[in-house]
């Protein structure tokens, strides 16, 4: 570990960023909720092309929400690792993940060597 930062220092560096991302993801989920609702297929009020467009918008919104929820779980897990004093260290080998790698994505759980397999 040598000159590797302490978990508390890493938490100080990344907590605010992760909490801000979590708030942003929550806000996006809230504002796009209407797009994910079931599409009404009233034959009288909406033409066929409009129904298809509505279904496509719904499918894209649901897929985006799935990606948001996955990211939110990763952010939550990173914040939990901060609380446990394990943030920034590889879940497999226990070595420091690396500051540059964490700067790219602070939710990573493995160092480059373990990720490569």
C-alpha positions in Angstrom: 0.0 0.0 0.0 2.9 2.4 0.6 1.8 5.8 -0.6 -1.8 4.8 -1.3 -4.4 7.2 0.1 -6.3 6.1 3.2 -10.0 5.2 2.7 -11.1 8.3 4.6 -9.1 10.5 2.2 -10.6 8.7 -0.8 -14.1 9.1 0.6 -13.5 12.8 1.1 -12.3 13.1 -2.6 -15.3 11.2 -4.1 -18.3 11.3 -1.8 -19.7 14.6 -3.0 -19.4 13.6 -6.6 -21.2 10.2 -6.0 -23.9 11.9 -3.9 -24.5 14.5 -6.7 -24.7 11.7 -9.3 -27.2 9.8 -7.1 -29.4 13.0 -6.8 -29.2 13.5 -10.6 -30.2 9.9 -11.3 -33.1 10.2 -8.9 -34.2 13.4 -10.5 -34.0 11.9 -14.0 -36.1 8.9 -12.9 -38.7 11.2 -11.5 -39.0 13.5 -14.6 -39.1 10.7 -17.1 -41.8 8.6 -15.2 -44.5 9.8 -17.6 -42.7 8.4 -20.6 -42.5 5.0 -19.0 -46.2 4.6 -18.3 -48.3 2.2 -20.4 -49.3 3.5 -23.8 -53.0 3.8 -24.4 -54.0 2.1 -27.6 -57.3 3.9 -28.3 -57.9 3.2 -32.0 -60.2 6.2 -32.4 -57.9 8.9 -31.0 -54.5 7.9 -32.2 -53.3 6.8 -35.6 -51.2 3.7 -36.1 -48.0 5.6 -36.6 -48.6 7.7 -33.5 -49.2 4.5 -31.5 -45.9 3.0 -32.8 -44.1 6.2 -31.9 -45.6 6.2 -28.4 -44.6 2.6 -27.9 -41.1 3.3 -29.1 -40.7 6.3 -26.7 -42.0 4.1 -23.9 -39.5 1.3 -24.7 -36.6 3.8 -24.9 -37.6 5.4 -21.6 -37.9 2.0 -19.9 -34.4 1.0 -21.2 -32.9 4.3 -20.1 -34.5 3.8 -16.6 -33.0 0.3 -16.4 -29.6 1.7 -17.1 -30.2 4.5 -14.6 -31.2 2.1 -11.9 -28.1 -0.1 -12.5 -25.9 3.0 -12.2 -27.7 4.1 -9.1 -27.1 0.7 -7.5 -23.4 1.0 -8.4 -23.2 4.5 -6.9 -25.0 3.3 -3.7 -22.6 0.4 -3.4 -19.6 2.8 -3.7 -21.1 5.0 -1.0 -21.6 1.9 1.2 -17.9 0.9 0.6 -17.0 4.4 1.9 -18.9 3.8 5.1 -17.2 0.4 5.5 -13.7 1.9 4.8 -13.2 -0.3 1.7 -13.7 2.3 -1.0 -10.9 2.5 -3.5 -9.5 -1.0 -2.8 -10.0 -4.0 -5.1 -12.7 -6.4 -4.0 -10.6 -9.3 -5.2 -7.0 -8.7 -4.2 -7.4 -5.8 -1.8 -4.8 -3.6 -3.6 -5.5 0.1 -4.2 -7.5 0.5 -7.5 -5.7 3.6 -8.5 -6.6 7.3 -8.4 -6.8 7.7 -12.2 -9.1 4.7 -12.5 -11.4 6.0 -9.7 -11.5 9.5 -11.3 -12.8 7.9 -14.5 -15.4 5.9 -12.6 -15.5 6.0 -8.8 -17.9 3.0 -8.7 -15.3 0.4 -10.0 -14.6 -2.4 -7.6 -11.6 -4.1 -9.1 -8.1 -3.0 -10.0 -7.0 -3.2 -13.6 -5.1 -6.5 -13.1 -8.1 -8.3 -11.5 -10.5 -6.8 -14.1 -8.3 -8.2 -16.9 -8.6 -11.6 -15.3 
